Amino acid sequence: MLVTSLGYFFLLVILSTTSCEEFNLYGEAGQAYALEIDVGHPQQKLSVLVDTGSTTLAIASYARKDSNKYFRSENSTSIYNSEKEVQAKYSQGTWVGHLVSDFVKFPSLATVPEVRCDIALITKSHKFFMNGSGWQGLLGLAYLPVGAWGENVVVGSWLDSVEKALNKAMSFQLKLCGVKSSTNATHYGKFEMLDDDTVSTNDNVAFRTPILRKRWYEVGVLSIRVISKKNTSINIEHNVTKDIGDNLDVNQENCVKLNEEKSIVDSGTTNIRLPDILFREVVNELRNAAQTSNMLILDEFWYHGEAACWPEPQEWSLPPIAVDLLSADADNQYFTLEIPPQNFMRVVTARNNSGEGGSVSEFCYKLGLEAGGKETVLGYTAMEGLQVLFNRSAGWIGWYPSDCGPNAKVTGPYNVSTSLLSLCQLTKPVPDVAVSIKAAQWTLCAISIIAAAVLIYLLAPCIKMMLVSPLPMSQQISLSQAALVEQETT
């Protein structure tokens, strides 16, 4: 997120000299990936994060202390302002703004037309924009209604607007390459839109996991573990039932914990987030492996998110992490993402001052794992070095090797003798989003009618008295307004 003009120039030099492929994502290491966007008429160039963990296209419309780059709505002749307030709350940060619509175009997506779509113009935020951020908003790519909300407001998504303009379903793919080298903290990648007809005939997508619920990109995570030398898969001799059967209670319990609240694929999150107990189990193994290799790293790094620094770049000999995902081909089948230490030992600072008199080089790293209560999040730490294809209409996410970034792998498929949906309790019935919204609307309508009838009955004597002796006018404020004012002033 901390993209300086020098860093961006450095990135352009790297990309132009290392590959003929056109990369359109960029950012500083440890921060999410940003994409250039043109908004309004005349066009204003901004940068937005690609975020599969939300739905809304949200853009700053005010100057911040550390950035004077934002969307100036008064300069757009094509903007339509609904004058409706919207807001959003994320795992880190909140914002408040208002809903508008305007034309949006991504210069690097040649096959995607300019479309008019809903935009949340952010007018106030708290811990949302990081200091020195080189981006001015985010592009939500999840399903509705995971995004901004407001009273009697439905905020549409850019993806839905594109599909409506093209009159066909579209998929998208993320190719995240991570940092260029151990001495350069800038990372890069590629975002592209694909026709669903093309995707369905793509033989490269051998490993697909089903999207269990079309809100976030919610998937079935069966386990997250450290790969030891003796056991490179969750199964023994390709028989998962044998391995699970030996420790049925423990493995099933962990599998249920991983998916207790939700397990999602979120490009807007940096780390792999685990339930608290499982986080400690995985980190304990990594810490022990580091000690065995005579690597001295303090506990603050492993358990408290602190950075560890050295005067030279590190080559990690730690074991990889395995993420086992439910297969879309059968509910008794899974495959494994093998995440190398170059992914989860994240470079956050790379200052090579050799040759500069008196200056000391510094290379700092942070652990790409974190504890997250009851939810599991596969942030982009789990995606770097892979190509990840999101087929929204068919309801699956495809994973396959990439020609850039760390040496991440996809292995499998592996079969078991029982249903993993049942074993991990992934079959909780959840109604379709549209149906649930409509049901909620009818329920609220019925409740409102009943409440109104009861209120009229209770206030009937008072109404009768008012007709005889009118009361003086008094100023009133709703509870929702009072709560909003209190929140904004804190």
VOGU-3710 file (C-alpha; in Angstrom, 3 decimals, decimal comma):
1> mlvtslgyff> 0,000/0,000/0,000  2,928/2,339/0,635  3,744/3,109/-2,977  6,134/6,024/-3,390  6,787/7,636/-6,738  10,351/6,276/-6,641  9,097/2,785/-5,832  6,584/2,914/-8,674  9,274/4,041/-11,127  11,480/1,216/-9,906
11> llvilsttsc> 8,644/-1,222/-10,518  8,121/-0,030/-14,086  11,829/-0,497/-14,811  11,693/-4,035/-13,406  8,650/-5,053/-15,407  9,900/-3,598/-18,672  13,246/-5,360/-18,428  12,250/-8,790/-17,075  9,258/-9,802/-19,152  7,238/-9,031/-22,237
21> eefnlygeag> 4,078/-9,760/-20,286  2,103/-6,702/-19,254  1,648/-6,619/-15,502  -0,972/-4,225/-14,174  -0,864/-4,789/-10,401  1,690/-3,180/-8,117  2,360/-2,272/-4,503  4,828/-2,341/-1,670  5,656/-5,681/-0,046  3,325/-6,607/2,773
31> qayaleidvg> 0,524/-4,513/1,280  -2,222/-5,445/-1,172  -2,098/-5,187/-4,972  -3,342/-2,002/-6,702  -4,780/-1,445/-10,188  -5,014/1,801/-12,195  -8,543/3,097/-12,820  -10,089/5,977/-14,809  -13,182/7,519/-13,240  -15,623/10,115/-14,563
41> hpqqklsvlv> -15,664/12,464/-17,577  -13,127/13,903/-18,068  -11,241/10,878/-16,737  -9,400/11,069/-13,434  -6,619/8,493/-12,902  -6,528/6,770/-9,518  -5,391/3,446/-8,025  -7,616/0,900/-6,282  -6,845/-2,340/-4,460  -8,237/-5,554/-5,939
51> dtgsttlaia> -10,293/-7,046/-3,108  -12,115/-10,375/-3,310  -13,301/-9,866/0,281  -15,853/-7,116/-0,504  -18,205/-5,987/-3,275  -18,153/-2,206/-3,479  -16,058/0,098/-5,645  -15,135/2,682/-3,010  -12,964/5,743/-3,716  -11,641/8,597/-1,575
61> syarkdsnky> -13,230/11,979/-2,301  -11,245/14,075/0,152  -7,619/15,019/0,766  -5,834/13,119/3,510  -2,883/14,267/5,615  -0,449/12,163/3,625  -2,085/12,337/0,186  -3,680/15,013/-1,934  -4,752/12,537/-4,618  -8,465/11,749/-4,616
71> frsenstsiy> -11,533/11,809/-6,846  -12,797/15,349/-7,341  -16,488/14,795/-7,947  -17,107/18,439/-8,839  -14,877/18,025/-11,913  -16,877/15,153/-13,402  -19,675/16,150/-15,791  -21,103/12,621/-15,885  -21,565/11,972/-12,185  -24,978/11,265/-10,656
81> nsekevqaky> -25,290/11,780/-6,905  -28,018/9,796/-5,141  -27,351/11,814/-1,951  -27,739/8,593/0,029  -25,260/7,821/2,783  -23,368/4,518/2,803  -20,746/3,050/5,092  -18,575/-0,031/5,468  -16,642/-1,803/8,188  -13,685/-4,075/7,486
91> sqgtwvghlv> -11,501/-6,310/9,644  -9,259/-3,247/9,783  -10,783/0,188/9,269  -14,108/1,837/8,542  -15,388/4,563/6,246  -18,469/6,692/5,634  -19,494/8,252/2,331  -22,315/8,699/-0,158  -23,506/6,741/-3,164  -22,991/8,062/-6,695
101> sdfvkfpsla> -22,751/6,563/-10,155  -20,240/7,457/-12,857  -18,268/5,990/-15,730  -15,402/3,638/-14,902  -12,672/2,261/-17,150  -9,571/0,169/-16,434  -6,902/1,093/-19,045  -5,071/-2,244/-18,710  -8,240/-4,281/-19,407  -8,575/-3,752/-23,146
111> tvpevrcdia> -11,495/-6,161/-23,627  -13,604/-4,642/-20,836  -15,713/-1,622/-21,886  -16,212/1,563/-19,952  -19,355/1,175/-17,838  -21,472/3,330/-15,593  -21,600/1,769/-12,149  -22,244/2,523/-8,486  -19,382/4,139/-6,576  -19,133/4,842/-2,867
121> litkshkffm> -17,369/8,185/-2,466  -15,562/8,063/0,862  -15,880/11,308/2,806  -14,488/10,137/6,136  -12,473/7,106/7,234  -10,775/5,607/10,267  -7,713/3,340/9,926  -8,719/2,498/6,359  -6,051/4,321/4,350  -2,560/3,588/5,575
131> ngsgwqgllg> -0,007/6,366/5,905  1,630/7,015/2,567  -0,804/4,790/0,688  -0,325/4,876/-3,053  -3,947/3,850/-3,595  -7,166/5,834/-3,245  -9,792/3,118/-2,847  -10,656/-0,501/-3,476  -12,354/-2,567/-6,153  -14,668/-5,112/-4,520
141> laylpvgawg> -14,922/-8,341/-6,510  -17,074/-10,504/-4,220  -20,754/-11,327/-4,558  -23,516/-9,035/-3,341  -24,361/-7,983/-0,660  -20,886/-8,067/0,919  -20,055/-4,401/0,710  -21,211/-0,925/1,642  -24,616/-0,547/3,196  -27,042/2,220/4,043
151> envvvgswld> -30,676/2,819/4,892  -32,857/1,719/1,950  -29,756/1,504/-0,252  -28,548/-1,328/-2,461  -25,026/-0,693/-3,766  -24,335/-2,442/-7,072  -20,936/-3,841/-8,052  -18,625/-3,019/-10,954  -18,538/-6,693/-11,983  -22,318/-6,848/-12,294
161> svekalnkam> -22,285/-3,670/-14,404  -19,683/-5,206/-16,734  -21,660/-8,419/-17,146  -24,797/-6,425/-17,902  -22,986/-4,323/-20,521  -21,476/-7,392/-22,205  -24,623/-9,485/-21,728  -22,593/-12,489/-20,583  -21,008/-13,937/-17,472  -17,383/-13,078/-16,774
171> sfqlklcgvk> -14,631/-14,637/-14,679  -11,451/-13,003/-13,442  -7,950/-14,223/-12,684  -5,254/-13,053/-10,281  -1,607/-13,787/-10,959  0,300/-12,486/-7,947  4,067/-12,621/-8,288  5,215/-11,266/-4,945  8,478/-9,340/-4,664  10,913/-9,267/-7,565
181> sstnathygk> 13,885/-10,326/-5,463  15,123/-10,561/-1,883  16,633/-7,080/-2,239  13,571/-5,349/-3,705  10,409/-5,018/-1,618  8,138/-3,909/-4,472  5,693/-6,566/-5,654  3,734/-6,933/-8,863  1,152/-9,115/-10,616  -1,605/-9,294/-13,191
191> femldddtvs> -5,411/-8,969/-13,070  -7,438/-10,005/-16,091  -11,063/-10,586/-17,027  -12,034/-13,743/-18,914  -15,110/-14,862/-20,833  -16,837/-17,759/-19,042  -17,056/-19,654/-22,350  -13,258/-19,525/-22,602  -12,809/-20,557/-18,983  -15,030/-23,641/-19,345
201> tndnvafrtp> -12,726/-25,020/-22,060  -9,464/-24,218/-20,217  -7,701/-27,535/-19,592  -5,089/-25,892/-17,346  -7,516/-25,602/-14,430  -6,989/-29,091/-13,036  -7,635/-28,138/-9,406  -10,928/-26,471/-8,550  -12,507/-25,834/-5,167  -16,248/-25,099/-4,927
211> ilrkrwyevg> -17,557/-21,763/-3,689  -19,780/-22,971/-0,864  -21,722/-19,750/-0,359  -21,903/-16,920/-2,868  -21,335/-13,978/-0,568  -17,598/-13,909/-0,009  -15,586/-16,498/-1,896  -16,230/-19,047/0,846  -14,477/-22,385/0,408  -13,881/-25,608/2,339
221> vlsirviskk> -10,467/-25,521/4,054  -9,793/-29,025/5,380  -6,491/-28,330/7,137  -3,581/-25,908/7,330  -0,400/-27,591/8,491  3,372/-27,641/8,282  4,675/-30,203/5,791  7,199/-32,456/7,496  9,800/-34,536/5,677  8,060/-37,771/6,652
231> ntsiniehnv> 4,569/-36,786/5,539  4,079/-34,577/2,506  0,309/-34,984/2,361  -2,612/-35,313/4,690  -2,945/-38,907/3,532  -0,795/-41,990/4,034  -0,328/-44,074/0,881  -3,019/-41,958/-0,814  -5,580/-43,016/1,799  -6,760/-40,009/3,757
241> tkdigdnldv> -9,231/-42,102/5,712  -6,351/-44,006/7,293  -4,587/-40,847/8,418  -7,764/-39,146/9,605  -8,913/-42,339/11,232  -5,771/-42,572/13,378  -6,587/-39,142/14,889  -10,254/-38,832/14,021  -11,308/-36,548/16,874  -8,353/-34,194/16,506
251> nqencvklne> -8,459/-33,900/12,722  -12,222/-33,592/12,483  -12,260/-31,054/15,289  -9,620/-28,935/13,559  -11,422/-29,168/10,236  -14,670/-27,991/11,829  -12,837/-25,156/13,617  -11,318/-23,912/10,373  -14,785/-23,494/8,848  -16,761/-22,679/11,995
261> eksivdsgtt> -17,467/-19,073/11,055  -16,297/-18,970/7,455  -13,251/-19,731/5,326  -12,705/-17,247/2,503  -10,215/-16,380/-0,240  -9,464/-12,668/0,157  -6,935/-10,810/-1,988  -7,456/-7,683/0,117  -5,966/-9,400/3,179  -2,218/-9,897/3,466
271> nirlpdilfr> -1,802/-12,884/5,772  -3,199/-16,373/6,171  -5,547/-15,967/9,125  -6,253/-18,974/11,359  -8,440/-19,702/14,386  -6,421/-18,976/17,523  -5,626/-22,542/18,631  -4,653/-23,740/15,168  -2,503/-20,642/14,637  -0,444/-21,513/17,699
281> evvnelrnaa> -0,069/-25,157/16,609  1,259/-24,207/13,170  3,542/-21,453/14,464  4,958/-23,717/17,191  6,049/-26,167/14,481  7,644/-23,426/12,396  9,410/-22,010/15,433  10,789/-25,440/16,364  11,965/-25,970/12,783  13,779/-22,626/12,888
291> qtsnmlilde> 15,506/-23,535/16,151  16,545/-26,899/14,709  18,151/-25,017/11,813  19,964/-22,729/14,281  17,933/-19,672/13,263  17,599/-17,301/16,212  14,242/-15,510/15,911  12,483/-14,000/18,932  8,971/-15,012/20,007  7,731/-11,478/19,267
301> fwyhgeaacw> 8,161/-12,308/15,584  6,324/-15,623/15,759  3,417/-14,720/18,015  3,015/-10,929/18,090  3,454/-9,729/14,501  6,770/-7,966/15,120  9,370/-7,590/12,369  12,753/-9,324/12,491  15,673/-7,600/10,727  19,098/-8,631/9,436
311> pepqewslpp> 21,891/-6,732/7,647  21,595/-9,122/4,674  18,706/-10,848/2,875  17,695/-14,236/4,260  17,398/-17,555/2,444  14,795/-19,574/4,326  15,170/-23,312/4,861  11,908/-23,701/6,762  9,370/-26,369/5,714  6,440/-25,281/3,516
321> iavdllsada> 2,862/-24,918/4,717  0,093/-27,049/3,239  -3,448/-25,761/2,702  -5,826/-28,634/1,912  -8,914/-27,572/-0,054  -12,113/-29,434/-0,874  -12,267/-30,434/-4,558  -15,132/-29,365/-6,780  -15,013/-32,706/-8,601  -16,186/-34,875/-5,679
331> dnqyftleip> -17,011/-34,317/-2,017  -14,586/-37,106/-1,012  -11,658/-35,490/-2,836  -9,234/-32,684/-2,039  -6,021/-31,101/-3,296  -3,150/-29,282/-1,575  -1,564/-25,856/-1,957  2,092/-26,025/-0,938  3,117/-22,578/0,298  6,928/-22,102/0,459
341> pqnfmrvvta> 8,614/-20,087/3,244  9,322/-17,266/0,758  5,563/-16,582/0,905  4,956/-16,542/4,644  8,323/-15,044/5,700  7,323/-11,744/4,100  9,774/-9,034/3,122  8,612/-5,697/4,530  11,829/-3,689/4,205  14,729/-4,119/1,795
351> rnnsgeggsv> 17,386/-1,405/2,042  20,636/-2,340/0,367  23,117/0,409/1,266  26,319/-1,443/0,455  28,875/0,905/-1,059  27,300/3,976/0,537  29,731/5,255/3,151  28,662/4,510/6,698  25,158/3,264/5,791  23,950/-0,104/7,062
361> sefcyklgle> 21,809/-2,425/4,937  18,579/-3,662/6,516  16,254/-6,462/5,466  13,163/-6,945/7,605  10,559/-9,697/7,568  7,191/-10,406/9,134  5,326/-13,682/9,549  2,512/-14,076/7,008  0,298/-15,891/9,516  -1,995/-14,408/12,131
371> aggketvlgy> -4,633/-15,480/14,644  -8,173/-14,524/13,651  -10,710/-15,643/16,231  -13,029/-18,200/14,598  -12,542/-17,389/10,926  -10,072/-18,594/8,324  -8,844/-16,224/5,612  -6,552/-17,153/2,752  -4,959/-13,779/2,078  -2,661/-13,140/-0,844
381> tameglqvlf> 0,179/-14,837/1,064  -1,560/-18,088/0,035  -1,931/-16,911/-3,592  1,523/-15,607/-4,556  3,322/-17,896/-6,982  0,012/-19,295/-8,245  -2,656/-18,312/-10,749  -6,091/-18,149/-9,158  -9,168/-18,163/-11,380  -12,544/-17,047/-9,957
391> nrsagwigwy> -15,486/-18,445/-11,936  -18,404/-16,644/-10,326  -21,228/-18,070/-12,412  -20,106/-21,728/-12,202  -19,241/-21,318/-8,519  -15,632/-22,507/-8,287  -12,077/-21,201/-7,840  -9,285/-22,745/-9,906  -5,662/-22,992/-8,762  -2,683/-23,738/-10,985
401> psdcgpnakv> 1,061/-22,997/-11,137  2,388/-19,626/-12,227  5,493/-18,681/-14,201  6,346/-15,883/-11,759  6,862/-15,508/-8,032  7,748/-18,042/-5,326  7,839/-21,759/-6,073  4,329/-22,533/-4,825  2,801/-25,856/-5,905  -0,579/-27,549/-6,261
411> tgpynvstsl> -0,640/-31,315/-5,673  -3,316/-33,981/-5,784  -6,059/-34,875/-6,158  -6,348/-37,177/-3,149  -9,367/-39,368/-2,428  -10,949/-40,397/0,849  -13,612/-42,964/1,691  -16,004/-40,557/3,371  -17,731/-37,281/2,540  -15,540/-34,324/3,498
421> lslcqltkpv> -18,609/-32,087/3,357  -20,124/-34,102/6,209  -16,874/-34,699/8,097  -16,060/-30,976/8,262  -19,711/-29,898/8,573  -19,570/-27,829/5,404  -23,181/-28,530/4,440  -24,918/-26,021/6,708  -28,009/-24,870/4,766  -27,806/-21,199/3,808
431> pdvavsikaa> -30,510/-19,670/1,557  -29,588/-17,874/-1,642  -28,669/-14,206/-1,161  -31,526/-12,807/-3,247  -34,079/-15,089/-1,584  -32,820/-14,279/1,901  -32,947/-10,527/1,222  -36,511/-10,745/-0,066  -37,538/-12,928/2,878  -35,985/-10,413/5,273
441> qwtlcaisii> -37,850/-7,570/3,559  -41,228/-9,359/3,912  -40,433/-10,207/7,530  -39,581/-6,590/8,331  -42,745/-5,451/6,561  -44,897/-7,816/8,617  -43,201/-6,800/11,856  -43,675/-3,112/10,996  -47,410/-3,585/10,348  -47,918/-5,470/13,619
451> aaavliylla> -45,857/-2,907/15,558  -47,811/-0,041/14,024  -51,117/-1,647/14,931  -50,001/-2,196/18,530  -48,650/1,363/18,740  -51,905/2,865/17,459  -53,861/0,807/19,968  -51,646/1,915/22,872  -51,585/5,569/21,830  -55,274/5,869/21,085
461> pcikmmlvsp> -56,061/7,623/24,427  -53,170/10,050/23,900  -54,286/10,838/20,358  -57,762/11,570/21,646  -56,338/14,011/24,255  -54,162/15,707/21,616  -57,228/16,507/19,575  -58,637/18,311/22,564  -55,436/19,976/23,871  -52,513/20,197/21,366
471> lpmsqqisls> -49,027/19,840/22,832  -46,246/22,354/22,046  -43,785/21,353/19,261  -40,513/19,775/20,402  -37,275/18,923/18,609  -36,758/15,196/17,974  -33,883/13,028/16,767  -33,950/9,341/15,889  -31,748/6,837/17,691  -30,032/5,947/14,431
481> qaalveqett> -29,053/9,568/13,823  -27,786/9,969/17,391  -25,699/6,810/17,116  -24,215/7,939/13,804  -23,260/11,353/15,164  -21,659/9,716/18,204  -19,677/7,355/15,994  -18,417/10,128/13,758  -17,228/12,269/16,648  -15,268/9,523/18,397
//
